[in-house]
Amino acid sequence: MIFNGILDEYLFVSEIVPERKYMFNKDLKTSLTILWNTGSKFDLTIDNIPYEINTNCFVFLTSFHKINEFDFEKLRVIQFNQPFYCIENHDSDVGCKGLLFFGASSVPKIAVEENASAFDLLWKIFEMEIDQHDQYTLEMLKSLLKRFLILCVRVYKKQNFSLKEDSKTIGLIREFNFLVEKHYKQHTTVAAYADMLFKTPKTLSNLFKKHIDKTPLEIINNRRLLEAKRLLNYTHLPIQEIADELSFNDIQSFSNFFKKQTNLSPTEFRNTTANMN
């Protein structure tokens, strides 16, 4: 089921089975996507990394993710574009920026077994409302999506942080993640992001050490590494140009960084993935 508004607003809400997987647009360039596994099996490969998604688990994807393969029994899909609902403009309402979407290099996932009935209810209302065609439909669908995202954020925080939901610390962590997603090509040090957040590098490092399993520098490096892999795998750019795009001083420093992270040189990685494809 698809909603199209007069200002290019787009929303797709549908449960699909393998015979109808053509309905799911794997090209994520213009939409944010929520995948909800309602079957017993869901194998998903993103950027050549395989994920096994359990029943009643959600996956959140953006235009920065590249789906290579997916195999499922039943899947509920929500896709929406920025004109329909801009998560950055509505961040104070929902707070999913840097957590569910645009959270640096990770693929956000949640398990909703305990909350399945609440999500099921919203899904049924989605299905009823998207078939309406009157002056209220757009705002009703936006309201439903907002509620859906808020529920997802609550579950995500509960499963990923040992903090109160209204904690300012969570806000700082997700803002850091979002800034890395926006600026990782130009800004490559913890100090640069600390300045943007009006904190010291030591404050950020201590906060991450206490609450999550990665340091700020690891998050920055992981995002740069992911983009390097994507450029090596999906483009024919010379390695020197990739190094320049990711703000390495020269090709040697890029090669040293890449090999330290993967045990492969950029050329070896490109040849390996070319053989896989």
Residue pairs with C-beta under 8 A, 6 or more apart in sequence:
1 12
1 13
1 14
1 127
1 130
1 131
2 10
2 11
2 12
2 130
3 9
3 10
3 11
3 12
3 13
3 84
3 130
3 137
3 138
3 141
4 10
5 83
5 84
5 138
7 83
8 81
8 83
9 81
9 83
9 84
9 138
10 30
10 31
10 79
10 80
10 81
10 83
10 84
11 78
11 79
11 80
11 84
11 130
11 141
11 145
12 23
12 25
12 31
12 77
12 78
12 79
12 80
13 77
13 78
13 123
13 126
13 127
13 130
14 23
14 76
14 77
15 38
15 74
15 75
15 76
15 77
16 23
16 24
16 74
16 75
16 76
16 77
17 73
17 74
17 75
18 71
18 72
18 73
21 70
21 72
21 75
23 77
24 75
24 77
25 31
25 79
26 67
26 70
28 61
28 62
28 63
28 65
28 66
28 67
29 63
30 63
30 81
31 63
31 79
31 80
31 81
32 60
32 61
32 62
32 79
32 80
32 81
32 87
32 101
33 60
33 61
33 62
33 77
33 78
33 79
34 58
34 59
34 60
34 61
34 77
34 78
34 79
34 148
34 152
35 42
35 44
35 53
35 58
35 59
35 61
35 75
35 76
35 77
36 56
36 57
36 58
36 75
36 76
36 77
36 78
36 112
36 119
37 53
37 54
37 55
37 56
37 57
37 58
37 59
37 72
37 74
37 75
38 55
38 56
38 74
38 75
38 76
39 55
39 72
39 73
39 74
39 75
40 55
40 73
41 71
41 72
41 73
42 52
42 53
42 54
42 57
42 70
42 71
42 72
42 73
42 75
43 50
43 51
43 52
43 53
43 69
43 70
43 71
43 72
44 50
44 51
44 52
44 53
44 59
44 67
44 69
44 70
44 71
45 51
45 67
45 68
45 69
45 70
46 61
46 65
46 66
46 67
46 68
46 107
47 65
47 66
47 68
47 226
47 229
47 230
47 233
48 68
48 229
48 233
48 273
48 276
49 107
51 59
51 107
51 109
53 59
53 109
54 111
55 113
56 111
56 112
56 113
56 116
57 109
57 110
57 111
57 112
58 109
58 110
58 112
58 152
59 107
59 108
59 109
60 100
60 101
60 107
60 108
60 109
60 152
61 67
61 107
62 101
62 102
64 102
64 181
65 107
66 230
66 234
76 123
78 126
78 145
78 148
80 145
84 141
84 142
84 145
85 142
85 145
85 146
87 94
87 96
87 97
87 101
87 102
87 149
88 97
90 146
91 97
93 146
94 146
94 149
94 150
94 153
95 150
95 153
95 171
95 174
96 149
96 152
96 153
97 174
97 178
98 173
98 174
98 175
98 176
98 177
98 178
98 181
99 108
99 153
99 156
99 157
99 170
99 174
99 177
100 108
100 149
100 152
100 153
100 156
101 108
102 177
102 178
102 181
102 182
103 174
103 177
103 178
103 181
104 177
104 180
104 181
104 184
104 219
104 220
104 222
104 223
105 219
105 222
105 223
105 225
105 226
108 156
110 152
110 155
110 156
110 159
111 155
111 159
112 119
112 155
115 151
115 155
118 151
119 148
119 151
122 144
122 147
122 148
122 151
125 144
126 141
126 144
126 148
129 137
129 140
129 141
129 144
130 137
130 141
132 140
154 165
157 163
157 165
157 170
158 165
160 212
161 167
161 170
161 173
161 211
161 212
162 211
163 169
163 170
163 211
169 207
169 211
172 197
172 199
172 207
173 207
173 208
173 211
173 212
175 197
176 193
176 197
176 204
176 216
176 219
177 219
179 193
179 196
179 197
180 193
180 219
180 220
180 223
181 223
183 192
183 193
183 196
184 220
184 223
184 224
184 227
184 246
185 224
185 227
185 245
185 246
185 247
186 247
187 193
188 220
188 224
188 247
189 217
189 220
190 201
190 204
190 205
190 216
190 217
190 220
191 201
193 204
193 216
193 220
194 200
194 201
194 203
194 204
197 204
201 216
204 216
205 215
205 216
208 214
208 215
208 216
208 219
209 215
214 222
221 257
221 261
224 246
224 257
225 257
225 258
225 261
225 262
227 246
228 242
228 246
228 254
228 258
228 266
229 269
229 273
231 237
231 242
231 245
232 239
232 242
232 266
232 269
232 270
232 273
233 269
233 270
233 273
233 277
237 245
239 251
239 254
239 255
239 266
239 267
240 251
242 254
242 266
243 250
243 251
243 253
243 254
243 255
246 254
248 254
248 257
254 266
255 265
255 266
258 264
258 265
258 266
258 269
259 265
262 269
264 272
